Amino acid sequence: MGLKTFKALVVEETPDGRFVRKITDKALDDLPEGEVMVRVRYSSLNYKDGLSAIGNRGVTKNYPHTPGVDAAGVVAESSSEDFQPGDEVIVTSYDLGMNTSGGFGQYIRVPASWVVPLPTNLTLRESMAYGTAGLTAAFCIYRLMDYGITADQGDILVTGATGGVGSFAVAILAKAGYEVVAVSGKVAEKKFLTELGAKEVIARDEAVDTTGKPLLKGRWAGVVDTVGGDILSTAIRSTKLHGAVTCCGNVASPELPLNVYPFILRGVTLIGIDSQSCPMSLRRRTWEKIANEWKLDNLDRQTTDCSLEQLNHEIDRILEGQQKGRVIVNLPE
Ligand SMILES: NC(=O)c1ccc[n+]([C@@H]2O[C@H](COP(=O)([O-])OP(=O)(O)OC[C@H]3O[C@@H](n4cnc5c(N)ncnc54)[C@H](OP(=O)(O)O)[C@@H]3O)[C@@H](O)[C@H]2O)c1
């Protein structure tokens, strides 16, 4: 291969401890070891990328660094029997974009064990409309269903509903036949959420109870929470007998003010979701569901495209909680 450098967004730490982002040419030789090198065609923006871009050491320890926990593209080189040059593939999570150079660059090099063949019914761009956020929403729903929550048991609450995980949770749940109530801080986006399939949209303050009551009126058969804090606490205390709640995020708070009563008096189950370490078998099964029975009809409704140059602004917006749906990053030649 004649090419020696590629374009990437790089986050650098300045001597006075600030973090700055710029588009630079990176050397292919500087990519980490790995069996599969992928020419990235699309990436997408997740909240975690925002944290990596501002120097959050819980996400990224060493800088300079290229974030991007998601990538979809074409295999450029492979020493693995499982992948050949020209194969279309998806790589999400594991260590991609955390301490491994990520999808906000035209090339990544990763272990073959991180690589998922693109499902037949999905394009590379569509896969990045979902990305880690869509995959995480799908995991949450998969776990609720697996637990036994069915559509006839009642409403499912989705929090952070206009965000990446939230908007895909609303849309996939509606597609799977569930009645969805969406919580959002963006009152102006009621129409967006209704079009995605929410039957009702409630404001954030209506979804928060700080009275300290251990149990509230049981309203939800299940909950997909993406924000944590008082909203998650309220959701758990408002879950009906033997309902289940998935927990995947902390944009509101990592705290969970709660006592044991929802668990011991109502048999509520709290299900933790960690897409990063999700086993490959479940990962592939979930991508297949996304590409087939859960495939959404109008992905463009909840996606915005941007270039590497426009990404800086989109990173600021996700950190401010202002994104609606998903941002797909285009990485053309
Ligand atoms: N565990 C995992 O495997 C996993 C995987 C992916 C993501 N995550 C986590 O899931 C969370 C959501 O990720 P994302 O990519 O969907 O982020 P996102 O696109 O930024 O969506 C988050 C949404 O939460 C709401 N929100 C923002 N600030 C809030 C606040 N202070 N209080 C209450 N709600 C607030 C906003 O929606 P509204 O305006 O509609 O309320 C926002 O759009 C993040 O914490 C992320 O790290 C975890």
PDBQT file of the ligand as one rigid body, heavy atoms in Angstrom, charges set to zero:
ROOT
HETATM    1  N1  LIG A 401     -23.425   1.361  29.211  1.00  0.00    +0.000 N 
HETATM    2  C1  LIG A 401     -23.189   1.388  27.936  1.00  0.00    +0.000 C 
HETATM    3  O1  LIG A 401     -22.797   0.407  27.332  1.00  0.00    +0.000 OA
HETATM    4  C2  LIG A 401     -23.426   2.653  27.169  1.00  0.00    +0.000 A 
HETATM    5  C3  LIG A 401     -23.415   2.676  25.777  1.00  0.00    +0.000 A 
HETATM    6  C4  LIG A 401     -23.741   3.874  25.116  1.00  0.00    +0.000 A 
HETATM    7  C5  LIG A 401     -24.025   5.012  25.870  1.00  0.00    +0.000 A 
HETATM    8  N2  LIG A 401     -23.954   4.947  27.208  1.00  0.00    +0.000 N 
HETATM    9  C6  LIG A 401     -24.287   6.104  28.041  1.00  0.00    +0.000 C 
HETATM   10  O2  LIG A 401     -25.653   6.423  27.840  1.00  0.00    +0.000 OA
HETATM   11  C7  LIG A 401     -25.831   7.832  28.008  1.00  0.00    +0.000 C 
HETATM   12  C8  LIG A 401     -26.515   8.410  26.764  1.00  0.00    +0.000 C 
HETATM   13  O3  LIG A 401     -25.606   8.328  25.668  1.00  0.00    +0.000 OA
HETATM   14  P1  LIG A 401     -25.978   8.998  24.272  1.00  0.00    +0.000 P 
HETATM   15  O4  LIG A 401     -24.881   8.689  23.337  1.00  0.00    +0.000 OA
HETATM   16  O5  LIG A 401     -27.395   8.671  23.956  1.00  0.00    +0.000 OA
HETATM   17  O6  LIG A 401     -25.905  10.555  24.676  1.00  0.00    +0.000 OA
HETATM   18  P2  LIG A 401     -26.722  11.784  24.076  1.00  0.00    +0.000 P 
HETATM   19  O7  LIG A 401     -26.989  11.581  22.629  1.00  0.00    +0.000 OA
HETATM   20  O8  LIG A 401     -26.027  13.010  24.523  1.00  0.00    +0.000 OA
HETATM   21  O9  LIG A 401     -28.136  11.677  24.810  1.00  0.00    +0.000 OA
HETATM   22  C9  LIG A 401     -28.294  11.955  26.169  1.00  0.00    +0.000 C 
HETATM   23  C10 LIG A 401     -29.652  12.626  26.376  1.00  0.00    +0.000 C 
HETATM   24  O10 LIG A 401     -29.899  12.688  27.784  1.00  0.00    +0.000 OA
HETATM   25  C11 LIG A 401     -30.663  13.858  28.081  1.00  0.00    +0.000 C 
HETATM   26  N3  LIG A 401     -29.907  14.646  29.060  1.00  0.00    +0.000 N 
HETATM   27  C12 LIG A 401     -28.762  15.369  28.856  1.00  0.00    +0.000 A 
HETATM   28  N4  LIG A 401     -28.374  15.961  29.982  1.00  0.00    +0.000 NA
HETATM   29  C13 LIG A 401     -29.279  15.614  30.933  1.00  0.00    +0.000 A 
HETATM   30  C14 LIG A 401     -29.438  15.940  32.312  1.00  0.00    +0.000 A 
HETATM   31  N5  LIG A 401     -28.571  16.734  32.962  1.00  0.00    +0.000 N 
HETATM   32  N6  LIG A 401     -30.492  15.421  32.969  1.00  0.00    +0.000 NA
HETATM   33  C15 LIG A 401     -31.380  14.604  32.350  1.00  0.00    +0.000 A 
HETATM   34  N7  LIG A 401     -31.293  14.269  31.035  1.00  0.00    +0.000 NA
HETATM   35  C16 LIG A 401     -30.254  14.771  30.354  1.00  0.00    +0.000 A 
HETATM   36  C17 LIG A 401     -30.834  14.589  26.758  1.00  0.00    +0.000 C 
HETATM   37  O11 LIG A 401     -32.075  14.148  26.187  1.00  0.00    +0.000 OA
HETATM   38  P3  LIG A 401     -33.461  14.950  26.431  1.00  0.00    +0.000 P 
HETATM   39  O12 LIG A 401     -33.132  16.389  26.159  1.00  0.00    +0.000 OA
HETATM   40  O13 LIG A 401     -34.402  14.355  25.445  1.00  0.00    +0.000 OA
HETATM   41  O14 LIG A 401     -33.856  14.722  27.852  1.00  0.00    +0.000 OA
HETATM   42  C18 LIG A 401     -29.697  14.070  25.913  1.00  0.00    +0.000 C 
HETATM   43  O15 LIG A 401     -29.978  14.222  24.547  1.00  0.00    +0.000 OA
HETATM   44  C19 LIG A 401     -24.436   8.395  28.299  1.00  0.00    +0.000 C 
HETATM   45  O16 LIG A 401     -24.250   8.490  29.697  1.00  0.00    +0.000 OA
HETATM   46  C20 LIG A 401     -23.515   7.369  27.712  1.00  0.00    +0.000 C 
HETATM   47  O17 LIG A 401     -22.238   7.395  28.288  1.00  0.00    +0.000 OA
HETATM   48  C21 LIG A 401     -23.678   3.799  27.872  1.00  0.00    +0.000 A 
ENDROOT
TORSDOF 0
